[in-house]
């Protein structure tokens, strides 16, 4: 295995550094076999509540048993109503996430790379970040109306801030010695960004995107309270107004499943970007 010094000498002489023998990343077999353990706790809670209602220990009026919730989900899915609401919510989150993530990445890069931009803009953005999501609702309705634009804008605001903070923080936390090594080897600014800054920021970016996606699903509930006629948030409000706790819980479960699916897709898409990492997590 070549040392860092030997590689540095080779680079200084203009030669390509000697390559280390390829490493094969081993994934522990238990990692693939133990994932169902995460289902044990919710299944035990569901079976316990089902048994409590069946034995008459609880009424199940305000907190229906899992069998009634699953029956409601099945009825909504069979009628096609559930898929209409899932599609509406998923479309809003996808568009809002794309807009908010793009803006967060651009402003995060500018703030992280430029002290002047950071001093000018970051205090204002930090103040805006403290505003509750529901406070934006009347303003966005006034600006964009009660249709899709106001809902997408609210979701984009929720996604923007964690992505912005993650990207800016990732750039600011890059080890100064790495940048200095790049300058010693006379890397151009684009090469410095591509070979040093970008790989160092990617793990923080992936985490920030996942956080932003989670907040996007939180903000879509507030967005769908703004006069929506479709979406899982509307299904929640409809269940509340009609006094249907089984419909409310069915919508909550649908939110959880849709959010988990979206997060898994995001992890799968961004996984190749950080595959170069050799972390302790990969050996568990």
MOPEBEL-V93541 format. One record per residue. N is the residue number from 1. RES is the residue in one small letter. PSI is psi in radians with two decimals (999 if undefined). Layout:
BEGIN
{{N/RES/PSI} {N/RES/PSI}}
END
This chain:
BEGIN
{{1/x/2.23} {2/x/2.60} {3/x/2.89} {4/x/-0.65} {5/x/-0.76} {6/x/-0.70} {7/x/-0.66} {8/x/-0.72} {9/x/-0.72} {10/x/-0.70} {11/x/-0.72} {12/x/-0.56} {13/x/-0.05} {14/x/0.10} {15/x/2.74} {16/x/2.42} {17/x/2.56} {18/x/2.37} {19/x/2.40} {20/x/2.65} {21/x/2.42} {22/x/2.45} {23/x/2.43} {24/x/2.09} {25/x/2.15} {26/x/2.26} {27/x/2.14} {28/x/2.33} {29/x/-0.54} {30/x/-0.40} {31/x/-0.60} {32/x/-0.48} {33/x/-0.40} {34/x/0.03} {35/x/-0.53} {36/x/-0.19} {37/x/-0.53} {38/x/-0.30} {39/x/-0.18} {40/x/-0.87} {41/x/-0.90} {42/x/-0.61} {43/x/-0.71} {44/x/-0.74} {45/x/-0.73} {46/x/-0.79} {47/x/-0.64} {48/x/-0.73} {49/x/-0.65} {50/x/-0.74} {51/x/-0.68} {52/x/-0.72} {53/x/-0.71} {54/x/-0.60} {55/x/0.00} {56/x/0.21} {57/x/-0.32} {58/x/2.62} {59/x/-0.62} {60/x/0.25} {61/x/-0.86} {62/x/-0.41} {63/x/1.53} {64/x/2.69} {65/x/2.78} {66/x/-0.58} {67/x/-0.68} {68/x/-0.64} {69/x/-0.75} {70/x/-0.63} {71/x/-0.69} {72/x/-0.76} {73/x/-0.74} {74/x/-0.72} {75/x/-0.74} {76/x/-0.69} {77/x/-0.71} {78/x/-0.60} {79/x/-0.21} {80/x/-0.13} {81/x/-0.68} {82/x/-0.74} {83/x/-0.55} {84/x/-0.77} {85/x/-0.68} {86/x/-0.76} {87/x/-0.76} {88/x/-0.79} {89/x/-0.78} {90/x/-0.69} {91/x/-0.77} {92/x/-0.76} {93/x/-0.72} {94/x/-0.80} {95/x/-0.81} {96/x/-0.67} {97/x/-0.76} {98/x/-0.78} {99/x/-0.82} {100/x/-0.70} {101/x/-0.72} {102/x/-0.81} {103/x/-0.69} {104/x/-0.68} {105/x/-0.79} {106/x/-0.90} {107/x/-0.56} {108/x/-0.71} {109/x/-0.78} {110/x/-0.76} {111/x/-0.64} {112/x/-0.58} {113/x/-0.41} {114/x/1.99} {115/x/-0.59} {116/x/-0.81} {117/x/-0.68} {118/x/-0.74} {119/x/-0.54} {120/x/-0.76} {121/x/-0.51} {122/x/-0.71} {123/x/-0.71} {124/x/-0.75} {125/x/-0.64} {126/x/-0.63} {127/x/-0.72} {128/x/-0.55} {129/x/-0.48} {130/x/-0.12} {131/x/2.26} {132/x/2.61} {133/x/-0.67} {134/x/-0.38} {135/x/-0.39} {136/x/-0.32} {137/x/-0.94} {138/x/-0.60} {139/x/-0.75} {140/x/-0.60} {141/x/-0.71} {142/x/-0.68} {143/x/-0.84} {144/x/-0.08} {145/x/-3.02} {146/x/0.15} {147/x/-2.70} {148/x/-0.57} {149/x/-0.75} {150/x/-0.63} {151/x/-0.80} {152/x/-0.68} {153/x/-0.72} {154/x/-0.72} {155/x/-0.71} {156/x/-0.65} {157/x/-0.75} {158/x/-0.62} {159/x/-0.59} {160/x/-0.85} {161/x/-0.80} {162/x/-0.58} {163/x/-0.76} {164/x/-0.84} {165/x/-0.71} {166/x/-0.76} {167/x/-0.83} {168/x/-0.79} {169/x/-0.63} {170/x/-0.74} {171/x/-0.75} {172/x/-0.40} {173/x/0.05} {174/x/2.34} {175/x/2.19} {176/x/-0.56} {177/x/-0.61} {178/x/-0.73} {179/x/-0.70} {180/x/-0.65} {181/x/-0.73} {182/x/-0.66} {183/x/-0.60} {184/x/-0.71} {185/x/0.20} {186/x/0.75} {187/x/2.39} {188/x/2.80} {189/x/-0.77} {190/x/-0.70} {191/x/-0.63} {192/x/-0.74} {193/x/-0.69} {194/x/-0.67} {195/x/-0.34} {196/x/-1.00} {197/x/-0.82} {198/x/-0.86} {199/x/-0.58} {200/x/-0.50} {201/x/-0.41} {202/x/-0.76} {203/x/-0.75} {204/x/-0.61} {205/x/-0.76} {206/x/-0.78} {207/x/-0.72} {208/x/-0.67} {209/x/-0.70} {210/x/-0.70} {211/x/-0.73} {212/x/-0.67} {213/x/-0.72} {214/x/-0.75} {215/x/-0.53} {216/x/-0.69} {217/x/-0.51} {218/x/-0.73} {219/x/-0.44} {220/x/-0.46} {221/x/-0.85} {222/x/-0.64} {223/x/-0.67} {224/x/-0.09} {225/x/-0.18} {226/x/1.02} {227/x/0.44} {228/x/2.58} {229/x/-0.04} {230/x/2.71} {231/x/2.77} {232/x/-0.52} {233/x/-0.71} {234/x/-0.66} {235/x/-0.63} {236/x/-0.85} {237/x/-0.71} {238/x/-0.72} {239/x/-0.62} {240/x/-0.80} {241/x/-0.57} {242/x/-0.01} {243/x/0.79} {244/x/1.51} {245/x/-0.49} {246/x/-0.63} {247/x/-0.66} {248/x/-0.83} {249/x/-0.59} {250/x/-0.70} {251/x/-0.67} {252/x/-0.75} {253/x/-0.72} {254/x/-0.69} {255/x/-0.80} {256/x/-0.78} {257/x/-0.73} {258/x/-0.72} {259/x/-0.72} {260/x/-0.71} {261/x/-0.78} {262/x/-0.72} {263/x/-0.70} {264/x/-0.69} {265/x/-0.75} {266/x/-0.73} {267/x/-0.72} {268/x/-0.65} {269/x/-0.61} {270/x/-0.14} {271/x/-0.78} {272/x/-0.39} {273/x/-0.46} {274/x/0.37} {275/x/-0.36} {276/x/-0.30} {277/x/2.49} {278/x/1.46} {279/x/2.90} {280/x/-0.58} {281/x/-0.63} {282/x/-0.21} {283/x/0.04} {284/x/999}}
END
